Amino acid sequence: MTFDADELEDGARAATGLDDFGSPYYREGLERIVDALNTLADLNDIGRVIQHATISNALIQRLKIEDTYGRHPEIEDEVVHGPVFVIGLPRTGTTALSQLVAADPQFRSLRMWESQAPTPPPEAATQHTDPRIAQAEAGLKMLDDMFPLMKTLYNSEPTAPTECQDLMGMSFRTFHFDGAVRAPEYLAWLMDCDMRGTYTFHRRVLQLLQWHCPPTLWHLKTPVHMFALDALVEAYPDAKFLWSHRDPAKVMGSVCSLIQYLRSWSSDRNDANELGAEQVDSWVEAVRRAMDFRSRVGDDRFADVSFTDLQTDPVHTLRTGYEALGLSFTDATMASVERWAEGHRPGSRGAHDYELADYGLTPEGVRERFADYLATYDATG
């Protein structure tokens, strides 16, 4: 199986009976990832099926979203408030922090089941019984059966908050494609491409999701937002950020281990040293861009969260972050986040074993690359 952008679009049209993909902005990214899959990704048979399904679903969802807007143009009037974004290097507690915020009833979060299939727009009355929840649960069960190590690497539940990767993937400009397959040329293009249209479409999906299912104050999360904060804030002028911090020398081995496992689903290639160098280069650049953005816009949009503090006292840590951002921490917030923290203690999903040396990296070398970051923030956990 080879990949062809026109054939993938035709397949999505045939699956839906729809024809309008919206802004043609998405097409360049589609062509770039298709080229990567056909050349440098070294896909195995399972990988071809996985990547074909991933791209096809992104195109199908674009068609359905544009069709919904065509039939209900009033969705354009929806105002997305905030959002509060959780950012930080991967493996710094961003998932736990995100789920802690999502427990707060004042926030609307992007849940896995609706991220994968935003249409029809969820309804407040049926959001907890929507059939897409069971479909997402079945998908996770199949994933756990096929790739059992994933449960110890990443906590994922159908109704839990998820990263923005599906929404960004619908514009075919997201670092998560590189996380799933080896795609160096796509990654190099992505580093410098225009991300404004990606966040415009991202906001478009949130408008649709909140239309019949409030609240409208959003919380979202993915580390890759650090690569393009200027484009993000152009789409979301009131955005604020909870930035989690941890020693990069304790992070990068875990990052590489996760991506090595994810890529093993789609390819039999294993070049650990190449992966280590690639990931350090990418995340050093992400942090550099985020620090530069913060130096230009000021600290008012940001609250810093220590990984160690989040592990030892998550509720107090969240309260402190809220205070820094001018957010209310009500009694209802306190009760909800305490309940979540009590049921999700660190280490409850098993151990994740990895070594920096497996990827040609040393703690000293990693810390040297992140020297500016370490000199600026408390990242000792």
C-alpha positions in Angstrom: 0.0 0.0 0.0 1.3 3.4 -0.9 -0.3 6.7 0.1 -1.8 9.3 -2.3 -3.4 12.5 -1.2 -6.0 12.6 -3.9 -7.0 9.0 -3.2 -7.3 9.6 0.5 -9.5 12.6 -0.1 -11.7 10.6 -2.5 -12.0 7.8 0.1 -13.2 10.4 2.7 -15.7 11.8 0.2 -17.0 8.3 -0.5 -17.3 7.4 3.2 -19.3 10.5 4.0 -21.1 11.6 0.8 -19.6 15.1 1.5 -17.3 17.2 -0.6 -16.2 20.4 1.2 -13.0 20.1 3.2 -13.1 23.9 4.0 -10.0 26.0 3.7 -7.3 24.5 1.4 -4.7 25.3 4.0 -4.7 21.7 5.2 -3.6 20.3 1.8 0.1 21.1 2.0 0.5 19.3 5.3 -1.4 16.3 3.9 0.9 16.1 0.9 4.0 16.4 3.2 3.0 13.6 5.5 2.0 11.4 2.6 5.5 11.9 1.1 7.1 11.0 4.4 5.0 7.8 4.7 5.9 6.8 1.2 9.7 7.4 1.6 11.4 7.6 5.0 8.9 6.1 7.4 9.8 2.4 6.7 6.3 1.3 7.4 5.4 -2.3 8.1 2.0 -3.8 7.2 0.3 -2.8 10.5 1.8 0.7 10.2 0.3 1.2 6.8 -3.1 0.3 8.1 -2.7 2.5 11.2 -1.5 5.6 9.3 -4.1 5.1 6.5 -6.8 5.0 9.2 -5.4 8.1 11.0 -5.3 10.2 7.9 -8.6 9.0 6.6 -10.3 9.9 9.9 -8.8 13.3 9.9 -10.2 14.0 6.4 -13.6 12.5 7.3 -13.9 14.7 10.4 -13.0 17.8 8.4 -15.8 17.0 5.9 -18.3 16.5 8.7 -17.3 19.6 10.6 -17.6 21.8 7.5 -21.0 20.2 6.7 -22.2 20.9 10.2 -21.1 24.6 9.9 -22.8 24.8 6.5 -26.1 23.6 8.0 -25.7 25.7 11.2 -23.8 28.9 10.4 -24.8 30.3 13.8 -22.0 28.2 15.4 -19.7 30.9 14.1 -21.1 33.2 16.8 -19.9 30.9 19.6 -17.3 32.6 21.8 -14.5 30.4 23.2 -13.3 31.8 26.5 -9.8 31.4 27.8 -8.5 28.8 27.2 -6.1 27.8 29.9 -3.4 25.6 28.2 -1.2 23.1 30.0 2.2 23.1 28.4 5.7 21.9 29.2 8.2 19.3 28.1 6.6 15.9 27.6 6.8 13.6 30.6 6.8 16.5 33.1 3.4 15.8 34.6 1.4 17.6 31.9 -1.2 14.7 31.7 -1.8 14.6 35.5 -2.0 18.4 35.6 -4.4 18.5 32.7 -6.6 15.9 34.3 -6.5 17.8 37.6 -7.7 21.0 35.8 -10.4 19.0 34.0 -11.8 17.9 37.3 -12.7 21.5 38.0 -16.4 22.0 36.9 -15.8 25.6 35.7 -13.8 24.3 32.8 -14.8 22.6 29.5 -12.1 20.1 28.4 -11.5 18.2 25.2 -12.4 14.6 25.9 -11.0 11.7 23.9 -14.3 10.5 22.5 -15.2 13.9 21.1 -11.7 14.7 19.9 -11.8 11.7 17.7 -15.3 12.3 16.4 -16.5 15.9 17.0 -19.7 15.5 15.0 -22.5 15.4 15.6 -21.9 18.1 18.2 -22.3 16.7 21.7 -25.4 17.6 23.7 -25.3 18.5 27.4 -28.1 16.1 28.2 -26.5 13.1 26.7 -22.8 13.9 27.0 -22.2 11.1 29.5 -24.1 8.4 27.6 -23.1 9.3 24.1 -22.4 6.1 22.0 -19.0 7.5 21.0 -17.8 6.9 24.5 -18.3 3.1 24.2 -16.7 3.2 20.8 -13.6 5.0 22.2 -13.5 2.5 25.1 -13.6 -0.4 22.7 -10.8 1.2 20.7 -8.7 1.6 23.8 -9.3 -2.0 24.8 -8.1 -3.2 21.4 -5.0 -0.9 21.7 -4.3 -2.3 25.2 -4.5 -5.9 23.9 -2.2 -5.2 21.0 0.3 -2.9 22.7 0.0 -3.7 26.5 3.0 -1.6 27.5 1.1 1.6 26.6 -0.9 1.5 29.8 2.3 2.1 31.9 3.5 4.9 29.5 0.4 7.1 29.1 -2.9 7.4 31.0 -5.8 7.5 28.5 -9.5 7.2 29.2 -12.5 7.8 26.8 -14.0 10.5 29.0 -10.7 12.0 30.3 -9.2 15.1 28.8 -6.9 14.4 25.8 -4.3 16.3 23.9 -5.2 18.5 21.0 -3.5 16.2 18.5 -6.7 15.1 16.7 -7.7 18.8 16.2 -4.3 19.8 14.9 -4.0 16.7 12.9 -7.1 17.7 10.9 -4.9 20.5 9.5 -2.0 18.0 9.1 0.4 20.2 11.0 1.2 18.5 14.3 4.3 17.0 15.8 2.3 13.9 16.7 2.7 12.6 13.2 6.5 12.5 13.9 5.8 10.8 17.2 4.1 8.0 15.4 6.5 7.5 12.4 10.0 8.5 11.4 9.4 11.6 9.3 12.5 13.8 9.3 11.6 15.9 6.2 8.1 16.4 7.5 9.5 17.4 10.9 11.9 19.9 9.3 9.0 21.5 7.3 6.8 21.6 10.4 9.4 23.5 12.4 9.0 26.5 10.2 5.6 26.3 8.6 2.7 28.8 9.2 0.6 27.4 12.1 -2.1 30.2 12.1 -4.6 28.2 10.0 -4.1 25.2 12.3 -5.2 27.2 15.4 -8.0 28.9 13.4 -9.4 25.4 12.7 -8.7 24.3 16.2 -10.9 27.1 17.5 -13.5 26.2 15.0 -13.8 22.7 16.5 -14.1 24.1 20.0 -16.9 26.4 18.9 -18.8 23.4 17.5 -18.1 21.3 20.6 -19.4 23.9 23.1 -22.4 24.9 21.0 -24.8 22.6 22.8 -22.5 21.4 25.6 -21.1 24.2 27.9 -19.2 25.5 29.7 -17.4 27.8 27.3 -14.2 28.4 29.5 -11.8 25.9 28.0 -8.8 24.0 29.3 -6.5 22.2 26.8 -3.2 20.5 26.7 -0.3 19.4 24.6 3.4 20.1 24.9 3.7 20.8 21.1 1.9 24.1 21.6 5.3 25.5 22.8 6.5 25.4 19.1 3.9 28.0 18.0 2.6 30.2 20.8 2.4 33.3 18.7 0.0 31.5 16.3 -1.9 30.1 19.2 -2.4 33.5 20.9 -3.5 35.0 17.5 -6.4 32.6 17.6 -6.9 32.8 21.3 -6.0 36.3 22.5 -7.0 35.6 26.1 -5.0 32.4 26.4 -3.2 31.6 29.6 -0.6 28.9 30.4 0.1 26.4 33.2 3.8 25.5 32.4 5.0 22.3 34.1 8.8 22.0 34.8 11.0 19.0 35.4 14.7 18.2 35.0 15.2 17.5 31.2 17.7 14.8 32.1 14.9 12.9 33.8 12.5 13.7 30.9 14.3 12.9 27.7 14.8 9.2 28.3 11.1 8.8 29.0 10.2 10.8 25.9 12.4 8.6 23.7 11.1 5.4 25.3 7.5 6.5 24.6 8.2 7.5 21.0 10.3 4.4 20.3 7.4 2.3 21.4 4.8 4.3 19.4 6.9 4.1 16.3 7.4 0.3 16.8 3.7 -0.2 16.0 4.2 1.2 12.5 7.8 0.3 11.6 10.4 -2.4 12.3 13.1 0.2 12.1 15.0 0.9 15.3 17.6 3.6 15.4 17.7 4.7 19.0 20.7 7.1 18.8 19.1 8.9 15.9 15.9 9.2 17.9 17.7 10.5 20.9 19.4 13.3 19.0 16.2 14.2 17.2 14.1 14.5 20.3 16.7 16.6 22.2 17.0 19.0 19.2 13.2 19.3 18.9 12.5 20.0 22.5 15.4 22.3 23.1 13.9 24.4 20.2 10.4 24.1 21.7 11.6 25.5 25.1 13.6 28.2 23.4 10.6 29.4 21.4 8.3 29.3 24.5 10.9 31.2 26.6 11.3 33.8 23.8 7.5 34.2 23.6 7.2 34.6 27.4 10.0 37.2 27.4 8.1 39.3 24.8 4.5 39.0 26.3 5.4 39.0 30.0 4.7 36.7 32.8 1.1 37.6 33.4 -0.1 34.8 31.1 2.0 32.1 32.8 2.0 30.1 36.0 4.9 27.7 36.7 4.2 24.2 38.1 7.0 22.1 39.6 6.7 18.4 38.8 7.8 17.6 42.4 5.1 19.9 43.9 2.5 18.3 41.6 3.5 14.9 42.8 3.5 15.6 46.5 0.7 18.2 46.9 -1.3 18.4 43.7 -4.3 20.4 45.1 -2.2 23.1 46.7 0.0 23.3 43.6 -3.1 23.8 41.4 -4.5 26.4 43.7 -1.2 28.4 43.6 -1.2 28.2 39.8 -4.8 29.4 39.7 -3.9 32.4 41.9 -1.1 33.3 39.6 -3.4 33.3 36.6 -6.3 35.2 38.3 -8.6 32.1 38.2 -11.1 31.3 40.9 -10.5 28.3 43.1 -14.0 27.7 44.6 -15.2 25.2 47.2 -16.6 23.1 44.2 -13.2 23.3 42.6 -11.5 22.1 45.8 -13.9 19.2 46.3 -13.6 18.0 42.7 -9.8 18.2 42.3 -9.3 16.6 45.7 -11.5 13.7 44.6 -9.5 13.3 41.4 -6.1 13.5 43.2 -7.2 10.8 45.7 -8.1 8.4 43.0 -5.0 9.0 40.9 -1.9 8.7 43.1 1.6 8.8 41.4 2.8 5.3 40.4 -0.6 3.7 40.4 -0.2 2.5 36.7 3.1 0.7 37.1 6.7 1.5 36.5 8.2 2.9 33.3 11.8 1.7 32.8 14.2 3.5 30.5 17.8 4.7 30.3 19.2 7.8 28.7 22.2 5.8 27.5 19.9 3.6 25.4 19.5 6.7 23.1 23.1 7.9 23.1 22.4 10.5 25.7 23.9 11.4 29.1 22.4 13.5 31.9 25.3 16.0 31.6 24.9 16.3 27.9 21.1 16.8 28.1 21.4 19.4 30.9 24.0 21.3 28.9 21.6 21.5 25.9 18.9 22.9 28.2 21.2 25.2 30.2 19.2 28.4 29.5 16.0 26.7 30.6 17.5 25.2 33.7 19.0 28.6 34.6 15.5 30.2 34.4 13.1 27.8 35.9 12.9 25.4 38.9 13.2 22.1 37.1 14.9 20.0 39.6 12.3 17.3 40.1 
